[in-house]
C-alpha cells in the first residue's frame, strides 16, 4: 500500500463506526421482540476493543521486538491521540456537534 491514503482511512473509519453501532443494537425483548429506541454504545468497551485490535495489527509490524520498541510505538500513538482530541473538539465547536455521551474510563 505504501503511502497513507486518506480515502482508505475514511473508509476504514466508517466501517468501524458502522460495525460498532451494529454490535451495539440491543437484543430483542423476549416477550415483545422490540429492540427499543436507544442504541447503547459502551465507550469503555469500544475503547478496549479498539485497543485490542490496534495491538493485534501492531504486533505484526517489523521492528517491534523489544519492550523499548513497543514503548516508542505506544508513545507515537499517544501523541496522535493527544493531537486529535483538540482537533475533534474544534470541529465540534464549529459545527455545533456534541460528543457521544460517555462514562469515565479509569486506567487500571
Secondary structure, 3 states (H helix, E strand, C coil): CCCCCHHHHHHHHHHHHHHHHHHCCCCCCCCCCCCCCCCCCCHHHHHHHHHHHHHHHHCCCCCCCCHHHHHHHHHHHHHHHHHHHHHHHHHHHHHCCCCCCCCCCCCC
